[in-house]
Structure formats: C-alpha cells, structure tokens
Amino acid sequence: MAERKKMSDAARQFIQTGQVQPSSPPSASSDQLTSNSLRQELLGDEQATESSVRFTVDLPRSLHRRLDQLSTDSGKPKTELVRIIIRRALENIDY
C-alpha cells in the first residue's frame, strides 16, 4: 500500500478552521488573478468527470443561500460548484 502524504500545518489549519494563513502576504494582483480564474471556472464549461464518493455536509443557511444563488446564476448544479471549490481549496494549500 502506498504511503500517504503527510498533512502540512497549513492543511491542518484549513481543516480545523476553514481559513488559510498565507506564509507571505500575496499581492493584490495575485488575489485578483486567483479570484478571476475561480470565477471563470465556476461560471465556465463543465470539467471532465471521474468516479465519485457521496458524503453529507451540513451548511449554515446563509452559506447555502449563497451557493444556491451561484448555482442559479451559473446554471451549474450545486454539487459541481462544490467539487470545484473543494478542489481549488486543496490546490491552494498544496495538498
């Protein structure tokens, strides 16, 4: 069985708090590029699919309303939007 990658401190903090503390302050243009590319991915064409695993997440009503509105605006199902957001968050913390 392959050895699992060790969890970094940044990944552990993200999982515990839901927030990422950058090691060095990113530039405003870097944040803007990330925000724009995420927006394009969320509102753009569908990505390739692979087999999936189902799990349940309880969301605060306010967060669910925002996700529901994004789904309406983008025309994409909430499940696809959540997959994109989670994948991008994990890429952002290099995990």
Contacts in CASP RR format, 6 or more apart in sequence:
PFRMAT RR
TARGET T0000
AUTHOR 0000-0000-0000
METHOD contacts of the structure
MODEL  1
MAERKKMSDAARQFIQTGQVQPSSPPSASSDQLTSNSLRQELLGDEQATE
SSVRFTVDLPRSLHRRLDQLSTDSGKPKTELVRIIIRRALENIDY
5 95 0 8 1.000
7 15 0 8 1.000
7 95 0 8 1.000
8 93 0 8 1.000
8 94 0 8 1.000
8 95 0 8 1.000
10 20 0 8 1.000
10 21 0 8 1.000
10 23 0 8 1.000
10 93 0 8 1.000
10 94 0 8 1.000
10 95 0 8 1.000
11 93 0 8 1.000
11 94 0 8 1.000
11 95 0 8 1.000
13 19 0 8 1.000
13 20 0 8 1.000
13 21 0 8 1.000
14 20 0 8 1.000
14 89 0 8 1.000
14 93 0 8 1.000
20 89 0 8 1.000
20 92 0 8 1.000
20 93 0 8 1.000
34 92 0 8 1.000
38 84 0 8 1.000
38 85 0 8 1.000
38 88 0 8 1.000
41 47 0 8 1.000
41 84 0 8 1.000
41 88 0 8 1.000
42 70 0 8 1.000
42 74 0 8 1.000
42 76 0 8 1.000
42 81 0 8 1.000
42 84 0 8 1.000
42 85 0 8 1.000
43 73 0 8 1.000
43 74 0 8 1.000
43 76 0 8 1.000
44 74 0 8 1.000
46 76 0 8 1.000
46 80 0 8 1.000
47 80 0 8 1.000
47 84 0 8 1.000
57 82 0 8 1.000
59 67 0 8 1.000
67 78 0 8 1.000
67 81 0 8 1.000
67 82 0 8 1.000
68 78 0 8 1.000
70 81 0 8 1.000
71 77 0 8 1.000
71 78 0 8 1.000
71 81 0 8 1.000
74 81 0 8 1.000
END
